[in-house]
Amino acid sequence: MSKINLKEIAKWAGIIAMILKLIAEGMGDKEASSKAAEKFGVDPSEAFRIFKNRKAG
């Protein structure tokens, strides 16, 4: 794997971890993914889609 791929994977792992933390604190899926996406500077709908794909797998 290249360094870029590892950085991208680490970024999305951090986003998913933050979403799970926010959900544990009582936020809904959409609200948590939106807040995590803002912090990491990514598209909220993309963060939600990645999160939902992770839950389905």
C-alpha positions in Angstrom: 0.0 0.0 0.0 1.2 3.5 -0.7 1.5 6.1 2.0 -1.4 8.1 0.5 -3.7 5.1 0.9 -2.7 4.6 4.5 -3.3 8.3 5.2 -6.8 8.1 3.6 -7.6 4.9 5.5 -6.5 6.5 8.8 -8.6 9.6 8.1 -11.7 7.6 7.5 -11.0 5.4 10.5 -10.8 8.5 12.6 -14.1 9.8 11.2 -15.9 6.5 11.9 -14.4 6.4 15.4 -15.7 10.0 16.1 -19.1 9.1 14.7 -19.3 6.1 17.0 -18.3 8.2 20.0 -20.9 10.8 19.2 -23.6 8.2 18.8 -22.6 6.7 22.2 -23.1 10.2 23.6 -26.7 10.2 22.3 -26.5 11.7 18.8 -28.3 10.2 15.9 -26.4 8.7 12.9 -26.9 11.6 10.6 -26.1 14.3 13.2 -23.0 12.5 14.3 -21.6 11.9 10.8 -22.3 15.5 9.9 -20.4 16.8 12.9 -17.5 14.4 12.3 -17.3 15.3 8.7 -17.1 19.0 9.6 -14.2 18.4 11.9 -12.3 16.4 9.3 -13.3 18.7 6.4 -15.1 16.0 4.3 -18.5 15.9 2.7 -21.1 14.9 5.3 -23.1 12.7 2.9 -19.8 10.8 2.1 -19.1 10.3 5.7 -22.6 9.0 6.4 -22.3 6.7 3.4 -19.0 5.3 4.5 -20.3 4.8 8.0 -23.5 3.0 6.8 -21.3 0.7 4.6 -19.2 -0.1 7.6 -22.3 -1.0 9.7 -23.7 -3.2 6.9 -20.4 -5.2 6.5 
